[in-house]
Amino acid sequence: MDEPGEPLLGLENFFDEDVDLENLPLEDVFEQLNTSQSGLSSADAAERLKLFGANRLEEKRENKIIKFLSFMWNPLSWVMEAAAVMALVLANGGSQGTDWEDFLGIVCLLIINSTISFIEENNAGDAAAALMARLALKTKVLRDEQWQELDASTLVPGDIISIRLGDIVPADARLLEGDPLKIDQSALTGESLPVTKRTGDIVFTGSTCKHGEIEAVVIATGIHSFFGKAAHLVDSTEVVGHFQKVLTSIGNFCICSIAIGAIVEVIIMFPIQHRSYRDGINNVLVLLIGGIPIAMPTVLSVTLAIGSHHLSQQGAITKRMTAIEEMAGMDVLCCDKTGTLTLNHLTVDKNLIEVFSREMDREMIILLAARASRVENQDAIDMAIINMLADPKEARSSITEVHFLPFNPVDKRTAITYVDSDGNWFRVSKGAPEQILSLCYNKDDISEKVQLIIDRFAERGLRSLAVAYQEVPEKSKHGHGGPWVFCGLLPLFDPPRHDSADTIRRALDLGVCVKMITGDHLAIAKETGRRLGMGTNMYPSASLFGRHGDGGGAAVPVEELVEKADGFAGVFPEHKYEIVRMIQGGGGHVCGMTGDGVNDAPALKKADIGIAVSDATDAARGAADIVLTEPGLSVIVSAVLTSRAIFQRMKNYTIYAVSITIRIVIGFVLLASIWEYDFPPFMVLIIAILNDGTIMTISKDRVKPSPSPDSWKLNEIFAAGVVIGTYLALVTVLFYWTVTRTTFFESHFKVRSLKQNSDEISSAMYLQVSIISQALIFVTRSQGLSFLERPGALLICAFILAQLVATLIAVYATISFASISAIGWGWAGVIWLYSLVFYAPLDLIKIAVRYTLSGEAWNLLFDRKERLRRQRAAAGDQVAALPSSSSSTTEGAFRSSPQQRMAAYADRGASQATGRNRQISE
């Protein structure tokens, strides 16, 4: 065989139909790829990378012009484009020419919105690419005869890679010598069950290792892989998500409102008032231009993109942008204990080790456990055991390793088969006590003693690790061996994170119930729950679901127990999916789920928000919606707060948009119908353009996150918008009546009359509409009284700048084609004062609407902190009164259940479920 590094075959030879790397004998594969089992050199790999390209699929490059124009292709833009056509084609009657000013103004408005959308989406795309680069697939590669962790994109044909449990296969490869793998290739072939792959078999890019560990030689990468070729044959499918449905519902509401207003206006103006054709067109243009929330898609998309960037800075990378809105509504979080609530830094107290074999001492127990541990790529348990040795090399000294069985979440143990210096064969296994005990010949004799010791350890918050060995007289790694001998139990201590207790209290204050999920013993789960203040109402999963998910014969419905539980112990991976399903179905909760292993993937996909923790496997990351880059629960709680702030910004804008639509429709239809007043369409355009600049800043506004889980309540958005919009419309109508039909302003503020000059009236109306329209954002952005919640500096500056321009136009501008004339500073001051007076009741109207719909909004006027402090104190008294029983039976768990707390939680769940039922369907 040629040595690696010699001249490489050409690309055409590698992928010629006559060179079938998938079916050639492995020896021939190595020869064809000019490689060996010691891998490639870095220099050779670099040359091959130039030849084959990066190990990634080709990205479709979108035409920039088409992408820019696509922002003008949506229902809201269609209405504006229809208005532009009306201005150009239809508005040339009544002895007047084509309305070029309005046409050009509408086109400018469309271009401004498209430009902002184009720039912000490009920025968001670059930010998203940077975030996803942090999640780039890593793989173990043998380069320069050393194992290295490299980006999968650098793989080339001829590389030797290591495939382990939970890994996503990074390239098409042929398996080398080793135990069979279980490979999930459902994403490629549709097979629902994992398939067994043995030495010489091919594994495809994108499949997942469900069991086992082996080395493989890469035969195809990137677009030349099976997955890459298949990807060229299919087009991506557009999926309309919940967020898009919400946008569509709000857009349709606004369009329908404008359509109704236009129909009413046309009926009144032509058959009844017999107005001119051009007046009718102008009035319809006012409704179309002023009523359509043209900036809505841009504002909401930019808000999500900026929010996603903020989340990444906190250690939470969002793979799916709309997961942010689901995170905002999350009210139940199923959380792993190890590594999330605890440090996952295990220590062993040597003095507490229990020895069961007379032929051994504690030193021997530690040595056997070390032999059943990895010496490289260690997990937390292996590291804790190896570190107990005086010299880590002792773990493999004087023995020859024949076979190593890595840990998997089903068997919950590791094992090593080795030959000692005398040529004797042994097999040692360490793992979960119940699994190790089930192997042993004398399990019936020692099981009671083992359980007592486990319980004693558990009462102190210590996990138990069992060790056993057997002789292998067959002298084969496949030999069944002699009887297993139970050697001893080691106590493992995994201390809680210093911030876990406070973080759990914060989560409860935010309306998020944290449920612990652990594979540990029930007593350990209870002790951890007691220490963290999350309750001791824990259930053993075997008692709830049975060994086969049959419900275990529990007297109380399993769904009710899951609903009320503080956590679950002895959990197997298949139980997690069932727990999530029951939480979602029973109380209608929005459920989050943390996970790290390949077997957690189904539960992560099932959950509303799948969260892969910082050290998760590739498979878990692939299934999750959010990937954490920092350990601990505090990252998740911070992400919840940030998500709620992001969601609040989006909801604030939608209420604002609906209010403005209703205000324009009702206000100008009444003015045209009652007094035959025609507001100039061009000035509505000016208002819309100034509003756009101000509204864009809402994506970075300082907002107060909701104190409870949030969600799209369209009935609240529409009701608030209709009521507030109607109020603002009446304020504008009252202003017009006061200016044109009374002398109130002239007599009280000594300003000149505007009654005889329609252009001056239009200037005054323009300034009043502009001020109150933009000021409304300060009302909708706040939960309580707007003057008590300070907005962001950017929003304040944008508002001041926009209204300075609007005021200067009204004070000084005389534009004949826009039908406005300067009104001076006196009238400008009067209009500002009038707007401020009628701005004041808006907060009370907003709160009254929310109170009417939910009965809860008045709470926003009181000090919530004091009530929450009393609630926490009461909950603490209930927890303190609980018995500290560590019984492993379900009945014991019932006795320790804090019933009052769970009843309150169930009530809250029912309330939230009822609220959610009133959302999108309404």
ROVEXNU-368169 format. One line per field, with one value per residue (C-alpha): residue in three letters; y, z, x. Coordinates in steps of 0.2 Angstrom, whole numbers. Example, Ala and Ser with C-alpha at 12.3 -4.5 7.8 and 13.67 -1.06 7.14 Angstrom:
code: Ala|Ser
Y: -22|-5
Z: 39|36
X: 62|68
***
This chain:
code: Met|Asp|Glu|Pro|Gly|Glu|Pro|Leu|Leu|Gly|Leu|Glu|Asn|Phe|Phe|Asp|Glu|Asp|Val|Asp|Leu|Glu|Asn|Leu|Pro|Leu|Glu|Asp|Val|Phe|Glu|Gln|Leu|Asn|Thr|Ser|Gln|Ser|Gly|Leu|Ser|Ser|Ala|Asp|Ala|Ala|Glu|Arg|Leu|Lys|Leu|Phe|Gly|Ala|Asn|Arg|Leu|Glu|Glu|Lys|Arg|Glu|Asn|Lys|Ile|Ile|Lys|Phe|Leu|Ser|Phe|Met|Trp|Asn|Pro|Leu|Ser|Trp|Val|Met|Glu|Ala|Ala|Ala|Val|Met|Ala|Leu|Val|Leu|Ala|Asn|Gly|Gly|Ser|Gln|Gly|Thr|Asp|Trp|Glu|Asp|Phe|Leu|Gly|Ile|Val|Cys|Leu|Leu|Ile|Ile|Asn|Ser|Thr|Ile|Ser|Phe|Ile|Glu|Glu|Asn|Asn|Ala|Gly|Asp|Ala|Ala|Ala|Ala|Leu|Met|Ala|Arg|Leu|Ala|Leu|Lys|Thr|Lys|Val|Leu|Arg|Asp|Glu|Gln|Trp|Gln|Glu|Leu|Asp|Ala|Ser|Thr|Leu|Val|Pro|Gly|Asp|Ile|Ile|Ser|Ile|Arg|Leu|Gly|Asp|Ile|Val|Pro|Ala|Asp|Ala|Arg|Leu|Leu|Glu|Gly|Asp|Pro|Leu|Lys|Ile|Asp|Gln|Ser|Ala|Leu|Thr|Gly|Glu|Ser|Leu|Pro|Val|Thr|Lys|Arg|Thr|Gly|Asp|Ile|Val|Phe|Thr|Gly|Ser|Thr|Cys|Lys|His|Gly|Glu|Ile|Glu|Ala|Val|Val|Ile|Ala|Thr|Gly|Ile|His|Ser|Phe|Phe|Gly|Lys|Ala|Ala|His|Leu|Val|Asp|Ser|Thr|Glu|Val|Val|Gly|His|Phe|Gln|Lys|Val|Leu|Thr|Ser|Ile|Gly|Asn|Phe|Cys|Ile|Cys|Ser|Ile|Ala|Ile|Gly|Ala|Ile|Val|Glu|Val|Ile|Ile|Met|Phe|Pro|Ile|Gln|His|Arg|Ser|Tyr|Arg|Asp|Gly|Ile|Asn|Asn|Val|Leu|Val|Leu|Leu|Ile|Gly|Gly|Ile|Pro|Ile|Ala|Met|Pro|Thr|Val|Leu|Ser|Val|Thr|Leu|Ala|Ile|Gly|Ser|His|His|Leu|Ser|Gln|Gln|Gly|Ala|Ile|Thr|Lys|Arg|Met|Thr|Ala|Ile|Glu|Glu|Met|Ala|Gly|Met|Asp|Val|Leu|Cys|Cys|Asp|Lys|Thr|Gly|Thr|Leu|Thr|Leu|Asn|His|Leu|Thr|Val|Asp|Lys|Asn|Leu|Ile|Glu|Val|Phe|Ser|Arg|Glu|Met|Asp|Arg|Glu|Met|Ile|Ile|Leu|Leu|Ala|Ala|Arg|Ala|Ser|Arg|Val|Glu|Asn|Gln|Asp|Ala|Ile|Asp|Met|Ala|Ile|Ile|Asn|Met|Leu|Ala|Asp|Pro|Lys|Glu|Ala|Arg|Ser|Ser|Ile|Thr|Glu|Val|His|Phe|Leu|Pro|Phe|Asn|Pro|Val|Asp|Lys|Arg|Thr|Ala|Ile|Thr|Tyr|Val|Asp|Ser|Asp|Gly|Asn|Trp|Phe|Arg|Val|Ser|Lys|Gly|Ala|Pro|Glu|Gln|Ile|Leu|Ser|Leu|Cys|Tyr|Asn|Lys|Asp|Asp|Ile|Ser|Glu|Lys|Val|Gln|Leu|Ile|Ile|Asp|Arg|Phe|Ala|Glu|Arg|Gly|Leu|Arg|Ser|Leu|Ala|Val|Ala|Tyr|Gln|Glu|Val|Pro|Glu|Lys|Ser|Lys|His|Gly|His|Gly|Gly|Pro|Trp|Val|Phe|Cys|Gly|Leu|Leu|Pro|Leu|Phe|Asp|Pro|Pro|Arg|His|Asp|Ser|Ala|Asp|Thr|Ile|Arg|Arg|Ala|Leu|Asp|Leu|Gly|Val|Cys|Val|Lys|Met|Ile|Thr|Gly|Asp|His|Leu|Ala|Ile|Ala|Lys|Glu|Thr|Gly|Arg|Arg|Leu|Gly|Met|Gly|Thr|Asn|Met|Tyr|Pro|Ser|Ala|Ser|Leu|Phe|Gly|Arg|His|Gly|Asp|Gly|Gly|Gly|Ala|Ala|Val|Pro|Val|Glu|Glu|Leu|Val|Glu|Lys|Ala|Asp|Gly|Phe|Ala|Gly|Val|Phe|Pro|Glu|His|Lys|Tyr|Glu|Ile|Val|Arg|Met|Ile|Gln|Gly|Gly|Gly|Gly|His|Val|Cys|Gly|Met|Thr|Gly|Asp|Gly|Val|Asn|Asp|Ala|Pro|Ala|Leu|Lys|Lys|Ala|Asp|Ile|Gly|Ile|Ala|Val|Ser|Asp|Ala|Thr|Asp|Ala|Ala|Arg|Gly|Ala|Ala|Asp|Ile|Val|Leu|Thr|Glu|Pro|Gly|Leu|Ser|Val|Ile|Val|Ser|Ala|Val|Leu|Thr|Ser|Arg|Ala|Ile|Phe|Gln|Arg|Met|Lys|Asn|Tyr|Thr|Ile|Tyr|Ala|Val|Ser|Ile|Thr|Ile|Arg|Ile|Val|Ile|Gly|Phe|Val|Leu|Leu|Ala|Ser|Ile|Trp|Glu|Tyr|Asp|Phe|Pro|Pro|Phe|Met|Val|Leu|Ile|Ile|Ala|Ile|Leu|Asn|Asp|Gly|Thr|Ile|Met|Thr|Ile|Ser|Lys|Asp|Arg|Val|Lys|Pro|Ser|Pro|Ser|Pro|Asp|Ser|Trp|Lys|Leu|Asn|Glu|Ile|Phe|Ala|Ala|Gly|Val|Val|Ile|Gly|Thr|Tyr|Leu|Ala|Leu|Val|Thr|Val|Leu|Phe|Tyr|Trp|Thr|Val|Thr|Arg|Thr|Thr|Phe|Phe|Glu|Ser|His|Phe|Lys|Val|Arg|Ser|Leu|Lys|Gln|Asn|Ser|Asp|Glu|Ile|Ser|Ser|Ala|Met|Tyr|Leu|Gln|Val|Ser|Ile|Ile|Ser|Gln|Ala|Leu|Ile|Phe|Val|Thr|Arg|Ser|Gln|Gly|Leu|Ser|Phe|Leu|Glu|Arg|Pro|Gly|Ala|Leu|Leu|Ile|Cys|Ala|Phe|Ile|Leu|Ala|Gln|Leu|Val|Ala|Thr|Leu|Ile|Ala|Val|Tyr|Ala|Thr|Ile|Ser|Phe|Ala|Ser|Ile|Ser|Ala|Ile|Gly|Trp|Gly|Trp|Ala|Gly|Val|Ile|Trp|Leu|Tyr|Ser|Leu|Val|Phe|Tyr|Ala|Pro|Leu|Asp|Leu|Ile|Lys|Ile|Ala|Val|Arg|Tyr|Thr|Leu|Ser|Gly|Glu|Ala|Trp|Asn|Leu|Leu|Phe|Asp|Arg|Lys|Glu|Arg|Leu|Arg|Arg|Gln|Arg|Ala|Ala|Ala|Gly|Asp|Gln|Val|Ala|Ala|Leu|Pro|Ser|Ser|Ser|Ser|Ser|Thr|Thr|Glu|Gly|Ala|Phe|Arg|Ser|Ser|Pro|Gln|Gln|Arg|Met|Ala|Ala|Tyr|Ala|Asp|Arg|Gly|Ala|Ser|Gln|Ala|Thr|Gly|Arg|Asn|Arg|Gln|Ile|Ser|Glu
Y: 0|17|28|43|59|52|60|59|51|64|69|60|43|45|46|36|23|9|14|8|13|8|-11|-13|-23|-12|-16|-9|6|11|8|18|33|32|31|20|16|29|43|57|70|88|93|79|84|102|96|85|99|110|96|90|106|109|95|105|107|121|135|143|161|172|186|202|212|198|197|216|215|201|213|221|205|202|206|222|228|223|235|249|245|246|263|268|262|272|287|285|278|282|299|310|315|330|341|337|328|312|312|310|317|303|290|294|296|278|271|280|273|255|257|264|249|237|244|243|225|221|228|221|204|204|209|196|183|187|186|169|162|168|159|143|143|141|125|118|99|93|76|66|64|55|67|66|50|60|61|79|87|97|105|92|104|100|81|74|56|46|53|41|47|40|38|37|36|52|57|63|54|69|61|45|32|13|5|-2|-16|-15|-19|-17|0|5|18|29|34|38|56|48|32|33|18|20|8|9|-3|-13|-8|-20|-19|-14|-7|11|24|40|58|64|48|46|34|26|13|8|16|12|20|23|29|43|39|54|72|87|86|70|61|51|66|79|70|68|86|92|82|91|108|115|116|132|129|142|143|149|166|169|164|177|190|185|186|204|209|202|211|228|225|220|235|247|238|240|259|262|254|264|280|277|273|289|300|296|290|301|316|316|321|322|307|314|318|300|293|304|299|280|284|291|275|264|274|278|262|248|243|242|241|227|212|222|227|210|201|213|212|193|194|207|197|181|190|195|178|171|184|176|159|153|150|150|137|142|160|158|147|164|167|149|152|167|157|142|138|121|117|98|100|87|86|82|96|108|109|101|105|87|88|72|67|50|49|34|31|28|15|-2|-18|-34|-46|-53|-54|-36|-19|-1|1|-14|-8|9|0|-11|4|14|-1|0|18|27|34|46|56|54|58|65|48|41|57|56|38|40|55|44|34|40|39|38|26|13|10|1|-4|-23|-27|-28|-21|-33|-24|-9|-7|11|18|19|26|9|-3|11|3|2|-14|-19|-36|-37|-49|-48|-51|-69|-72|-73|-65|-54|-43|-28|-18|-2|7|9|-3|-11|-15|-22|-31|-40|-47|-55|-74|-70|-55|-62|-64|-46|-36|-31|-25|-16|-7|-2|6|15|22|28|36|44|52|61|66|54|43|25|17|-2|-13|-31|-43|-60|-72|-76|-94|-94|-81|-72|-55|-63|-76|-76|-79|-85|-79|-61|-56|-40|-31|-15|2|19|35|49|67|80|97|108|124|139|148|134|137|156|152|140|153|166|154|151|170|171|157|143|127|118|99|89|74|62|44|44|35|43|47|57|66|71|77|87|95|99|107|118|122|115|103|84|78|66|50|35|34|15|16|29|21|4|-5|-5|12|3|15|4|1|18|21|40|44|45|62|69|63|70|87|88|81|92|79|61|49|33|40|31|40|33|40|58|58|52|65|79|72|71|89|96|86|87|105|113|119|126|113|116|101|100|86|81|63|54|46|63|68|62|72|87|87|83|98|115|121|108|115|106|109|115|98|90|77|81|72|82|98|93|90|105|122|131|126|132|137|140|127|129|133|152|153|146|158|173|167|166|184|190|180|188|206|202|195|211|222|212|212|231|235|224|233|250|244|239|255|266|257|258|277|281|272|278|295|300|291|301|317|314|308|321|337|332|335|329|326|327|309|316|322|304|298|310|304|286|289|298|284|271|279|279|262|253|258|248|232|239|247|245|235|226|208|200|193|177|166|176|172|179|184|190|194|206|214|217|223|235|241|244|253|264|267|272|284|292|294|303|314|319|322|333|343|346|351|363|371|373|375|384|398|389|390|407|414|404|404|420|412|417|408|394|392|401|393|374|372|379|367|353|358|358|341|334|340|333|316|315|319|307|293|293|296|281|269|275|268|252|248|249|236|249|268|274|288|276|264|273|270|267|282|277|278|294|302|295|302|319|320|315|327|341|338|337|353|362|357|363|379|384|374|380|366|369|351|344|357|363|381|387|389|397|393|398|385|372|375|373|357|350|355|347|331|330|332|318|307|306|294|282|272|270|264|251|245|244|234|221|220|217|203|195|202|204|220|231|221|231|247|239|233|216|213|213|200|189|190|184|170|164|165|154|142|141|137|123|115|117|107|93|76|72|54|46|31|24|20|30|30|39|51|55|58|71|80|99|98|117|121|108|114|132|126|116|131|141|128|128|147|147|133|143|158|149|142|160|164|161|153|170
Z: 0|-4|11|14|7|-10|-26|-25|-37|-47|-42|-57|-52|-34|-40|-56|-57|-58|-41|-29|-12|-4|-8|-10|3|16|11|-7|1|10|-6|-17|-5|-2|17|31|49|56|47|36|39|41|25|15|23|17|-1|-1|6|-9|-21|-13|-5|12|20|18|6|-6|-1|-13|-16|-18|-30|-20|-32|-31|-12|-11|-21|-11|3|-7|-10|4|8|17|3|-10|-2|-3|-21|-25|-18|-29|-44|-39|-37|-54|-64|-56|-47|-63|-63|-58|-70|-61|-68|-62|-43|-46|-28|-19|-31|-28|-10|-9|-19|-8|8|0|-4|13|21|9|12|31|29|17|28|44|37|30|47|55|43|46|65|63|53|66|80|70|67|86|84|70|71|79|76|82|68|68|60|62|71|85|89|87|89|73|63|53|38|37|34|18|10|18|36|50|62|79|80|98|106|102|87|71|57|49|32|22|30|31|48|54|66|82|90|79|80|81|68|66|48|48|42|26|23|33|43|60|70|71|60|65|56|57|51|33|32|26|37|29|33|45|53|72|83|95|103|102|97|83|71|52|36|27|9|3|10|6|-10|-15|0|-1|9|-2|-18|-12|-6|-24|-30|-18|-15|3|9|16|32|39|57|72|71|53|56|70|57|44|57|62|44|38|53|47|29|33|44|30|17|28|30|12|7|20|14|-4|-1|9|-2|-19|-18|-3|-3|-22|-20|-35|-41|-36|-18|-16|-23|-11|4|0|-2|15|22|13|16|34|39|33|45|31|44|54|46|47|65|71|61|67|85|84|76|88|102|96|97|115|119|112|123|138|133|123|105|96|81|77|79|83|98|107|108|114|128|133|136|144|161|165|163|165|170|172|189|184|177|177|195|201|196|188|197|206|221|230|249|251|269|265|252|256|252|249|245|259|246|243|251|247|237|226|224|217|206|198|196|187|175|170|166|151|152|138|133|151|158|175|184|175|180|198|199|189|200|216|210|215|196|183|173|186|178|163|171|170|160|142|137|125|124|132|133|134|145|137|145|143|152|163|165|158|156|152|147|150|152|167|168|172|156|166|158|168|165|177|176|185|185|192|207|201|184|192|205|192|185|201|206|224|221|231|246|246|238|255|262|245|246|264|260|244|255|268|255|247|263|263|245|239|223|223|210|210|205|200|191|183|177|158|156|137|135|122|122|117|131|144|158|175|189|192|210|218|224|233|232|230|236|223|229|216|225|219|210|221|212|209|224|220|202|205|216|202|190|202|204|185|184|178|188|188|188|191|181|186|184|202|217|224|240|231|221|237|246|231|230|248|247|232|239|225|235|239|230|219|210|205|186|187|199|188|171|175|167|151|152|157|171|185|192|201|210|205|186|180|171|188|197|183|184|203|204|209|200|194|200|191|174|159|142|136|151|147|131|141|155|142|133|148|154|137|136|154|158|141|147|137|141|140|141|144|138|133|126|110|119|125|106|105|121|115|99|108|120|115|118|117|126|124|138|136|135|124|111|92|92|106|99|82|90|101|98|109|113|129|129|147|161|174|176|178|159|155|168|160|143|149|155|138|128|137|134|116|115|124|111|97|106|110|92|86|98|92|73|76|86|72|58|68|72|54|47|60|62|43|38|51|45|27|31|43|37|20|26|14|22|10|6|4|23|28|19|28|45|39|34|51|60|52|58|76|76|70|87|96|93|105|117|136|141|157|154|159|177|170|155|139|123|108|114|99|107|119|104|94|108|114|97|93|109|109|91|92|107|96|81|92|99|81|77|92|88|70|77|90|77|64|73|89|95|110|105|99|115|128|119|109|92|76|68|55|49|33|27|23|20|38|45|36|44|61|58|52|67|79|70|70|88|95|83|89|107|107|107|124|130|121|126|145|156|169|168|154|163|176|164|156|138|129|124|106|106|115|103|88|94|98|81|71|80|79|60|60|71|59|44|52|58|42|27|14|1|-12|-20|-2|3|19|24|39|55|66|84|93|85|87|105|107|97|108|124|117|113|130|138|129|130|149|149|137|151|160|144|141|159|158|142|150|166|156|146|160|177|181|174|190|198|188|198|214|222|215|225|242|236|229|245|255|243|244|263|264|252|262|278|268|263|280|287|276|283|277|273|260|257|239|238|229|245|254|240|242|261|257|244|248|243|245|233|220|221|217|203|196|197|188|174|172|171|158|148|147|142|128|121|118|107|89|86|91
X: 0|6|10|-1|5|10|3|-16|-28|-38|-56|-63|-55|-62|-79|-79|-92|-79|-72|-85|-78|-95|-92|-74|-64|-57|-39|-44|-52|-36|-27|-39|-39|-20|-22|-19|-26|-14|-23|-17|-5|-10|-1|-10|-27|-24|-20|-36|-46|-42|-46|-63|-68|-76|-86|-103|-117|-117|-127|-140|-135|-150|-150|-149|-161|-174|-172|-174|-190|-197|-200|-213|-222|-234|-252|-248|-237|-250|-262|-249|-245|-264|-264|-249|-259|-274|-264|-256|-271|-287|-284|-284|-302|-311|-301|-285|-270|-261|-257|-238|-234|-244|-238|-220|-223|-230|-216|-203|-212|-211|-193|-189|-197|-189|-172|-173|-180|-166|-152|-158|-161|-144|-137|-148|-142|-124|-127|-136|-122|-110|-120|-122|-104|-102|-113|-103|-101|-85|-78|-63|-50|-34|-21|-2|-5|-14|-32|-39|-56|-59|-73|-82|-81|-62|-64|-58|-58|-45|-47|-49|-63|-70|-89|-96|-113|-123|-112|-119|-109|-100|-96|-99|-87|-83|-82|-66|-63|-74|-90|-106|-115|-133|-136|-152|-153|-172|-168|-160|-170|-186|-182|-190|-178|-159|-150|-135|-118|-103|-85|-84|-102|-105|-113|-120|-118|-132|-136|-134|-125|-137|-126|-107|-91|-79|-67|-71|-62|-70|-74|-85|-88|-99|-109|-101|-109|-125|-134|-126|-132|-149|-150|-148|-164|-176|-181|-184|-202|-209|-217|-229|-226|-237|-228|-232|-250|-251|-244|-256|-271|-266|-263|-280|-289|-281|-285|-303|-305|-299|-310|-325|-321|-318|-334|-344|-335|-338|-357|-359|-348|-355|-374|-378|-366|-363|-345|-333|-324|-306|-312|-318|-301|-291|-301|-299|-280|-279|-287|-275|-259|-262|-271|-259|-246|-233|-218|-225|-216|-200|-202|-206|-192|-179|-185|-183|-166|-159|-167|-158|-142|-145|-149|-133|-123|-131|-126|-142|-141|-158|-158|-176|-180|-199|-193|-191|-210|-212|-199|-209|-224|-215|-223|-216|-197|-192|-174|-159|-152|-134|-124|-139|-145|-128|-110|-107|-90|-90|-79|-78|-76|-64|-68|-86|-83|-92|-82|-93|-79|-67|-53|-53|-50|-55|-39|-43|-61|-54|-42|-55|-67|-53|-50|-68|-66|-59|-42|-46|-61|-68|-85|-87|-88|-73|-63|-68|-62|-46|-41|-42|-27|-9|-5|-18|-7|-11|-28|-20|-3|1|-14|-18|-35|-45|-62|-70|-89|-93|-108|-125|-141|-150|-137|-131|-114|-96|-86|-68|-61|-42|-28|-17|2|-1|-11|-28|-43|-55|-70|-74|-90|-95|-112|-129|-131|-147|-139|-123|-132|-143|-127|-121|-124|-127|-139|-153|-141|-134|-148|-156|-139|-135|-151|-149|-132|-139|-153|-140|-129|-145|-150|-134|-136|-123|-125|-120|-108|-106|-92|-91|-80|-79|-66|-67|-60|-65|-51|-62|-70|-86|-85|-99|-87|-89|-101|-101|-94|-101|-86|-92|-101|-93|-102|-102|-105|-111|-114|-128|-123|-121|-135|-147|-159|-160|-163|-177|-185|-183|-191|-206|-208|-209|-223|-211|-213|-196|-198|-182|-178|-164|-159|-153|-162|-178|-170|-156|-169|-179|-163|-158|-175|-175|-158|-164|-181|-190|-201|-199|-214|-204|-210|-200|-203|-205|-219|-228|-225|-220|-205|-214|-223|-240|-244|-237|-255|-255|-272|-271|-271|-253|-257|-262|-247|-235|-245|-242|-224|-209|-198|-195|-182|-175|-179|-175|-174|-190|-199|-194|-205|-220|-217|-217|-232|-242|-237|-242|-259|-265|-264|-261|-244|-230|-216|-197|-186|-167|-156|-139|-139|-144|-159|-165|-168|-186|-191|-182|-192|-208|-206|-212|-194|-180|-165|-148|-136|-119|-110|-124|-121|-122|-139|-146|-141|-148|-165|-165|-172|-160|-142|-134|-116|-115|-119|-133|-151|-148|-144|-162|-170|-161|-166|-184|-183|-175|-188|-202|-194|-193|-211|-217|-209|-218|-234|-233|-231|-245|-257|-250|-252|-270|-274|-267|-277|-294|-290|-287|-302|-315|-308|-306|-322|-332|-324|-328|-345|-351|-342|-336|-318|-304|-287|-273|-266|-248|-248|-253|-238|-227|-234|-231|-213|-209|-218|-207|-191|-198|-206|-190|-182|-195|-184|-171|-183|-181|-196|-202|-204|-221|-220|-230|-229|-234|-242|-251|-268|-276|-293|-283|-273|-289|-299|-286|-283|-301|-305|-289|-291|-309|-304|-290|-302|-315|-301|-296|-315|-317|-302|-308|-326|-318|-307|-320|-336|-332|-321|-314|-295|-296|-305|-294|-277|-278|-274|-281|-296|-292|-311|-309|-293|-294|-275|-272|-285|-276|-259|-267|-275|-259|-249|-263|-263|-244|-242|-255|-250|-232|-236|-247|-231|-227|-244|-244|-226|-230|-239|-245|-244|-233|-225|-218|-209|-195|-192|-176|-165|-166|-185|-186|-173|-182|-199|-192|-183|-199|-210|-198|-199|-218|-220|-208|-218|-234|-227|-218|-222|-234|-236|-249|-250|-252|-265|-256|-252|-241|-250|-237|-230|-246|-257|-242|-242|-261|-261|-247|-257|-273|-263|-256|-272|-281|-265|-267|-283|-275|-266|-283|-292|-278|-279|-298|-297|-285|-295|-311|-303|-292|-298|-279|-273|-277|-263|-251|-256|-251|-234|-232|-216|-224|-237|-224|-214|-229|-232|-214|-214|-230|-223|-207|-217|-226|-209|-202|-217|-215|-208|-190|-195|-183|-195|-193|-211|-224|-235|-220|-220|-238|-236|-222|-233|-236|-254|-258|-244|-249|-267|-262|-250|-265|-276|-263|-261|-280|-280|-266|-274|-290|-280|-271|-288|-293|-277|-275|-292|-300
***
